[in-house]
Amino acid sequence: MNQVVKRLQPFTETIFATMTARAVAHRAINLGQGFPDSDGPSSMLDTAVAQIRAGSNQYGPGRGESRLREAIARQRSRRYGIDYDPASEVLVTVGATEAITATVLGLVEPGSEVILLEPYYDAYAAAIALADAVRIPVPLKTSGNSWAPDIAAIRSAITEKTSMIILNSPHNPTGSVFGAADLAELAEVVVEHDLLLLSDEVYEYLTFDASTHTAMAMLPGMRERTVTVSSAAKTFNATGWKTGWALAPAPLLDAVLKAKQFMSYVGATPFQAAVAHALDAEESWVTEMVSGLQRERDLLREVLLEVGFEVAASQGTYFLIADISPLGYEDGVEFCLQLPEKAGVAAIPVQVFTDYPELWQTKVRFAFCKQPATMAEAAKRLREALGS
């Protein structure tokens, strides 16, 4: 007898756990899961240690330490020109995923519809299921050698039951950075239909070449209907600190807090002062880190092209999408299950992030957020195993 509630029965072990286990079993380099293998700025780490030594080891305020909330508000104002009251419009969460889940639980009624742009981060679908709501997937459309929101399809998917759209740009898993014109048109649709927007901006700093990130709350009519989510994980190489945040007008954020307070209540206290310090003082470190990521992206792209993949453009995030069909493969799951043993490298099949897997069946995601020596070894293994 299946004891799991019906709304969660479709969710099995995450693909990240599956592929990480395969990587460990075959001593493969894990280019599947998107986590860096180097630490964030030393001054941030030192601040965390000092906070622990100084006794900042007990519960903090439910909304998060004021120092961090104030730093988050300063960052938003400085970078995007959007002002938030740190006392009522900023909430510290246990990672961005908790902020996402609490937003859906706090603002979406059971039976309501939530539009996702697919492929999507799998936690979005789980959050919608937990809220007993209905996910409505809308595939991204091809745009040059990348992807973009299909605004016409989004508009067609809206019904009287639609309450929210979830947007992620820079986009995981495709590496796309959605253009300002597309996002402005999407904002018009959201305002026209009086919807809420959950804007997942965790990769906000990780853009390459000439790409720039557009914060959705800065667009006309959007601040009052947008919950923006970000975190220290991808910005400061601190995925294990699980320190994220949500920003929104007080009436929306109060709803997010009502759900969040019964999920974790508070996050780790000493890390919050450290992240606050980094937000205020370490943007130059982030700039240098992003330059390094771009170099590793270029190396990985070169190798993937060399061994025969078709490779999409990556304007941001940690990820490159490669098409396996030129190598004679037709199924991304099968390919990724074989790759750790065959090549000593792990990747992730994109089709598992979709409701229409046939559109993405030959696409796989490689992460390039590793140290140069790690990426060089991965390149060597891919050349030896897949090269002609």
PAZA-287045 format. One line per 5 residues: for each residue x, y, z of C-alpha. Coordinates in steps of 0.001 Angstrom, whole numbers, plus 500000, padded with zeros to 6 digits. Layout:
BEGIN
X:Y:Z ~ ...
//
This chain:
BEGIN
500000:500000:500000 ~ 501358:503417:498992 ~ 501372:505611:502103 ~ 502482:508774:500286 ~ 499696:511319:499748
498362:511271:496201 ~ 499594:514739:495283 ~ 503219:513725:495999 ~ 503162:510237:494497 ~ 504509:511440:491115
507643:512739:492836 ~ 510303:510083:493268 ~ 514019:510458:494018 ~ 515323:513642:492387 ~ 517458:513316:489288
520242:515063:491199 ~ 520368:512288:493792 ~ 520246:509624:491097 ~ 523058:511059:489009 ~ 525192:511965:492023
524974:508336:493145 ~ 526032:507221:489661 ~ 528924:509673:489742 ~ 530105:508387:493119 ~ 529786:504755:492060
531977:505312:489004 ~ 534275:507981:490477 ~ 532994:510380:487853 ~ 533370:514136:487804 ~ 529924:515474:488676
528960:518047:486052 ~ 525323:517257:486742 ~ 524453:518979:490005 ~ 525000:522736:489977 ~ 527232:523410:492927
530719:524965:492885 ~ 533760:523215:494312 ~ 535455:526346:495634 ~ 534611:528618:498551 ~ 533247:532137:498580
535171:535269:499579 ~ 537508:534769:502524 ~ 536167:537807:504379 ~ 532671:536268:504287 ~ 533994:532979:505665
535946:534817:508367 ~ 532829:536735:509374 ~ 530896:533493:509794 ~ 533635:531995:511952 ~ 533793:535151:514069
530029:535077:514533 ~ 530162:531470:515723 ~ 532999:532234:518139 ~ 531141:535292:519418 ~ 528076:533232:520348
525678:533927:517463 ~ 524438:530367:517607 ~ 520837:530598:518811 ~ 517542:531377:517121 ~ 517430:534708:515346
514393:536828:514456 ~ 511675:535105:512448 ~ 512120:537478:509496 ~ 515897:537122:509604 ~ 518692:539147:511160
518123:542862:510602 ~ 521697:543308:509370 ~ 521073:540898:506501 ~ 517640:542266:505633 ~ 519111:545753:505454
521977:544554:503240 ~ 519524:542800:500902 ~ 517476:545991:500603 ~ 520637:548002:499860 ~ 521666:545519:497170
518293:545750:495421 ~ 518337:549550:495536 ~ 521951:549819:494402 ~ 521717:547284:491578 ~ 518165:547748:490270
516827:550984:491723 ~ 514049:549176:493600 ~ 513500:550226:497218 ~ 512263:547741:499834 ~ 511585:548313:503518
513896:545819:505286 ~ 511511:545638:508245 ~ 508401:544582:506314 ~ 509361:543743:502721 ~ 512415:541470:503106
512312:537914:504495 ~ 515321:535645:505065 ~ 514636:531989:504239 ~ 516403:528647:504425 ~ 517624:528816:500861
515776:530006:497782 ~ 513836:526751:497557 ~ 512105:527436:500869 ~ 511267:530945:499678 ~ 509733:529480:496524
507722:526868:498392 ~ 506511:529308:501042 ~ 505454:531758:498330 ~ 503325:529166:496586 ~ 501879:527819:499847
501118:531290:501152 ~ 499649:532841:498021 ~ 498118:530088:495858 ~ 494752:528576:496791 ~ 494069:524835:496293
492786:524206:492789 ~ 494288:527382:491385 ~ 496554:527192:488346 ~ 500228:528172:488281 ~ 501980:528627:484945
505525:527279:484664 ~ 507927:527886:481796 ~ 509467:524547:480957 ~ 511983:523070:481346 ~ 511723:524095:484990
513519:523619:488312 ~ 511829:520544:489769 ~ 511094:522195:493132 ~ 508504:524432:491421 ~ 506335:521453:490524
506682:519999:494020 ~ 505689:523311:495639 ~ 502587:523503:493469 ~ 501671:519938:494404 ~ 502136:520677:498105
499724:523593:497712 ~ 497228:521246:496028 ~ 497262:523578:493041 ~ 497554:522764:489336 ~ 500684:523343:487282
500264:524523:483704 ~ 503502:524029:481755 ~ 504295:526296:478814 ~ 507429:525291:476851 ~ 510049:527877:476048
510439:528648:472362 ~ 513653:528430:470386 ~ 515297:531815:469937 ~ 518433:531716:467817 ~ 520778:529272:469527
518967:529640:472847 ~ 515426:529870:474241 ~ 512942:532563:475223 ~ 509464:532819:476792 ~ 506655:532132:474342
504456:535072:475279 ~ 501621:534093:472963 ~ 501516:530603:474447 ~ 501591:532009:477979 ~ 498694:534295:477159
496742:531351:475726 ~ 497381:529266:478859 ~ 495796:531816:481206 ~ 492328:530936:482468 ~ 490018:532258:485155
491754:529833:487543 ~ 495262:531167:486905 ~ 496714:532899:489962 ~ 500485:532942:489450 ~ 503279:532642:486910
506705:531385:488000 ~ 509601:532889:486072 ~ 513296:532034:486309 ~ 515881:534205:484563 ~ 518797:533640:484200
517226:530297:483447 ~ 518018:526909:484898 ~ 518485:524505:483125 ~ 518929:526167:479711 ~ 521393:528945:480584
519173:531467:478776 ~ 518956:535083:479954 ~ 515582:536352:478841 ~ 515643:539611:476927 ~ 514256:542872:478244
511646:543099:475471 ~ 510254:539628:476205 ~ 510132:540328:479931 ~ 508420:543670:479393 ~ 505768:541925:477285
505357:539242:479934 ~ 504919:541940:482573 ~ 502136:543483:480501 ~ 500359:540110:480398 ~ 500701:539677:484172
499307:543143:484860 ~ 496520:542782:482313 ~ 495278:539577:483950 ~ 495906:540744:487534 ~ 498223:537815:488312
501004:537299:490810 ~ 504550:536653:489652 ~ 507160:534588:491475 ~ 510488:535711:490032 ~ 513341:533312:490808
516485:535405:490352 ~ 519077:533258:492138 ~ 521468:533544:489172 ~ 521073:537321:488971 ~ 524841:537996:488978
525788:535087:486722 ~ 525465:536585:483236 ~ 528053:536414:480475 ~ 529161:538306:477404 ~ 526739:541167:476726
523795:539663:478611 ~ 522218:541571:481479 ~ 519671:540567:484070 ~ 516314:542341:484280 ~ 514717:542367:487731
510995:541877:487131 ~ 509897:544097:490015 ~ 511444:547119:488302 ~ 509044:546908:485335 ~ 505845:549028:485213
503068:547688:487411 ~ 505139:544758:488672 ~ 506522:545725:492079 ~ 503156:545365:493802 ~ 502504:541881:492346
505991:540295:492340 ~ 507702:538106:494908 ~ 511414:538119:494084 ~ 513585:535265:495317 ~ 517383:535116:495469
520099:533694:497687 ~ 523758:533604:498677 ~ 524196:530136:497197 ~ 525084:530965:493604 ~ 526323:534517:494196
528891:533650:496878 ~ 529560:529913:496336 ~ 527729:529043:499545 ~ 525147:526454:498540 ~ 525562:524620:501859
524700:527688:503921 ~ 521081:527583:502704 ~ 520621:531330:503116 ~ 518050:532801:500769 ~ 515485:535576:500767
512211:536840:499390 ~ 511288:540445:498652 ~ 507743:541702:498115 ~ 505240:544328:499268 ~ 504233:543707:502870
500772:542194:502134 ~ 502357:539558:499870 ~ 505352:538933:502082 ~ 503172:538488:505171 ~ 501483:535600:503346
504877:534084:502500 ~ 505940:534420:506145 ~ 502789:532655:507373 ~ 503866:529542:505462 ~ 507605:529876:506069
507339:530196:509854 ~ 505926:526669:510100 ~ 508500:525170:507737 ~ 511787:526103:509393 ~ 510978:529138:511553
514521:530536:511170 ~ 517740:529763:509338 ~ 521323:529513:510566 ~ 522140:532649:512574 ~ 525930:533060:512088
525766:532845:508309 ~ 523389:535784:508061 ~ 525890:538393:509223 ~ 528469:536870:506888 ~ 526159:537108:503867
525276:540688:504835 ~ 528979:541548:504812 ~ 529435:539936:501398 ~ 526467:541761:499867 ~ 527905:545079:501006
531622:544475:500413 ~ 532325:541656:497968 ~ 530768:542533:494614 ~ 534270:542771:493117 ~ 534850:539151:494204
531620:538181:492434 ~ 532737:539948:489245 ~ 536002:538009:489251 ~ 534201:534744:489982 ~ 531848:535290:487036
534815:535949:484740 ~ 536255:532610:485800 ~ 532940:530879:485151 ~ 532859:532332:481653 ~ 536306:530892:480931
535202:527447:482096 ~ 532017:527757:480032 ~ 534093:528473:476948 ~ 536371:525483:477629 ~ 533444:523108:478111
531665:524411:475023 ~ 534811:523911:472929 ~ 535214:520323:474112 ~ 531555:519412:473628 ~ 531616:520775:470087
534895:518979:469402 ~ 533520:515552:470318 ~ 530378:516047:468256 ~ 527588:517536:470393 ~ 525468:520426:469209
525751:523081:471933 ~ 523317:525888:472731 ~ 524433:529319:473820 ~ 524701:529906:477572 ~ 524238:533554:478478
524106:532885:482220 ~ 523872:530425:485141 ~ 526220:527446:485568 ~ 524930:525416:482635 ~ 525400:524427:478995
522785:522464:477061 ~ 524129:519924:474577 ~ 522176:517909:472006 ~ 523224:514254:471931 ~ 521565:513286:468637
524669:513981:466478 ~ 526436:511309:468536 ~ 523752:508768:467690 ~ 521824:508901:470974 ~ 518083:509453:471142
517285:509509:474863 ~ 518899:511836:477388 ~ 518097:509688:480418 ~ 519746:506629:478872 ~ 522764:508698:477804
523236:510264:481245 ~ 522918:506929:483019 ~ 525702:505528:480816 ~ 528011:508551:480825 ~ 529571:508174:484324
530772:504666:483503 ~ 531607:505397:479863 ~ 533394:508713:480303 ~ 533845:509313:484029 ~ 531642:512423:483823
528062:512981:484994 ~ 525406:515170:483350 ~ 521645:515680:483741 ~ 518914:514892:481168 ~ 516757:517962:480524
513610:515945:479791 ~ 513111:515226:483520 ~ 512392:518935:484055 ~ 509398:518952:481727 ~ 505825:517806:481229
506520:517480:477489 ~ 509707:515367:477528 ~ 509554:514643:473810 ~ 510538:518269:473117 ~ 513741:517903:475151
514558:514205:474854 ~ 517958:514685:473226 ~ 519088:517596:475421 ~ 521443:517159:478390 ~ 522781:519716:480862
526421:520070:481839 ~ 527537:522329:484719 ~ 530777:524304:484453 ~ 530912:525748:487991 ~ 534032:523789:488928
537672:524690:489466 ~ 539860:524904:486344 ~ 541711:521668:487173 ~ 538412:519824:487565 ~ 537078:521166:484281
540337:520314:482502 ~ 540130:516710:483726 ~ 536475:516497:482677 ~ 537447:517788:479233 ~ 540194:515168:478971
537801:512365:479887 ~ 535146:513499:477419 ~ 537710:513714:474604 ~ 539052:510254:475347 ~ 535661:508582:475702
533617:510346:473031 ~ 536127:511813:470607 ~ 536654:510186:467234
//
